[in-house]
Amino acid sequence: MAIAHDREHTDVTRTTSRPVIHGTHGIVSSGHALTSMAAMRLLLSGGNAFDAAAAAGLAAAVIEPTASYSLAAEGVGMLYHAASGELRALSGQGVAPHAATTDAFRARGLDKIPTGPGAQAHLSFTVPGVVDAYLLLLEHYGTKTLGEVLVPAIEYAERGFPMYEYMHRMLQDPETLAQFERYPPGGTAVFYPGGQAPAVGSLFVQPQLGQTLRLLVEAEGKTPGSRRDGLRAARTVFYEGEIARRVVAFSERVGGFLQPGDLARYRARFETPIHTTFAGCTIHTQSTWTQAAVLLQALNMLEHVDLPALGHNSPAYVHTLTEVLKLAFADRERYYGDPLFAAVPLEGLLDKDYAAQRVTGVGAQACPELPACGTPPGASSPASRAPQAAAAGSPSASDEGTTHLAVIDRDGNIVCLTPSGGVFRKSAFVPELGCTLSTRSEMFFLDDTHANGLQPGKRPRTTLVNYLVCRDGQPVMTFGCPGGDDQTQANLQLMLNVLVFGMNPQQAVEAPRFSTQSMPNSFYPRVYYPGVLNLEAGFPDAVAESLAARGHTINRVGACGIGAVVTQRDPHTGVLAAGADPRRPGYAVAW
């Protein structure tokens, strides 16, 4: 591997705009202070990390709708249950409806699954998955009733919360208002009372969303028996009862594929995580129904690189990580898909010898496009699938997408969740629910032979990921970050910041980040910018110039993967630590 090393090391002893948050009884970090406080209220009332995470996730659906997150969307997670020692991945990713087939799209003259802006977002609806994920989490590991868990979210919806600058700014996007108006009676009346986005600091209420949440609590309250019986009654009303009827009626009204059986059949699931080892740690994450393995493949390749010698965020460091990520993304495009439906050569993709061979493809100059995928052990010969370059122009870094939260309690229970879906400027608002539906089906290929090809009941290869890291068999850290295709890239940088360069959680999230755009975007219309490298403003011009000399097309952006969260637990002392990303109104709290 021919890499020009910059011997001038970058100083990583940096001050931060916020302090690291420490505690011993419990810690929460999320995309907004009120989301974090929803979790903290559960911890203070005797709940555990699972109760608190569900409370935060449900509250975030009220507080953070402009972070592309809706109650009727999806989520993925990682968790550790201290009493049993169980470490599990959580899939709350919705699936394709039964009627959504490749033939159905081809009959409409489509070669991709579309979303807005435009009048076809309804064709990409997936079954809502995140509510069942929260209920599953509570049923197996929680201690509180759903009514107790939902108190903060219902208060925020019905009594309102102060409009904040980030949300106000997102509502100013003309595409958001235009998309609401394409699906009348839409969300215009809710989010633009009097024709304007609510002023910062004004009280913002969402009564219909509050009513939807109350339907869940009422179903639980009417059910005699155990806490588990109540949770299952709430699930029934969402997936088979009144809420399900509202979802299906709206989908039918706008021409979507969702039917009653799609919701009734849906189940969130716990799964065994996939993992790799790096820097004396074991990194656990979700399987190839997500893009999470991109980070694992990248770490396997980076074991063969002297990262400290390159220097943190030096031109050689950024170049090397970028080229390694391109190789991993090339494999993602060819091999990743829902392993319940597709034969994915996972063992080969994560094989250390395969990584050692793959990293030899990194040279001193940037690969000008997405490189060819590899042939990992157990894989058939790769089919050629050349991506199509986007029209002229540079990609912009969206600061709209997704949110993330993490909770650790005093007993050592750990949960991190990345909920998302229902982007305002792409989806359709359901007035009867008070929220949007997810359009995640857009991530499927209309290709019956591909691992990520559309099939009814299948999970699209989601961009949502997060990671739980163990050292000496003990869970010690979580990493999570919004940002679409930037998520695995940002999480990789966060992880290296901590594991290789010794940064604390706040330093790790505040350090400047970068992301390659030299692969097809996972979202419709799958734009592709060969050779483009997004750099945040925190990189000096000299670094940008050196990277350009190596063949990268530099695109300066405001942020890459905004809203990052890093949490830590010292298994010897029980001290907890967390960082929250100032690129968004993220906030960490502890006690």
Secondary structure, DSSP 8 states (H G I E B T S, - for coil): -------S--------SS--EEESSEEEEESSHHHHHHHHHHHHTT--HHHHHHHHHHHHHHH-GGGTB-TBSEEEEEEEETTTTEEEEEEE-----TT--HHHHHTTT-SS---SSSS-GGGG-----HHHHHHHHHHHH--S-HHHHTHHHHHHHHT-EE--HHHHHHHT-HHHHHHHHHSTTTTHHHHSGGGS---TTSEE--HHHHHHHHHHHHHHHT--S-HHHHHHHHHHHHHTSHHHHHHHHHHHHHT----HHHHHH---EEE--EEEEETTEEEEE--TTBSTHHHHHHHHHHTTS-HHHH-TT-HHHHHHHHHHHHHHHHHHHHH-S-TTTS---HHHHT-HHHHHHHGGG--SS--SS-------TT-------------SS-----S-S---EEEEETT--EEEEEEEB--TTTS-EETTTTEEB--GGGGSBS-TTSTTB--TT----BS--EEEEEETTEEEEEEE---TTHHHHHHHHHHHHHHTT---HHHHHHS--EEE--S--SSTT----TTEEEEETTS-HHHHHHHHHTT-EEEEES-SS-S-EEEEE-TTT--EEEEE-TTTT-EEEE-
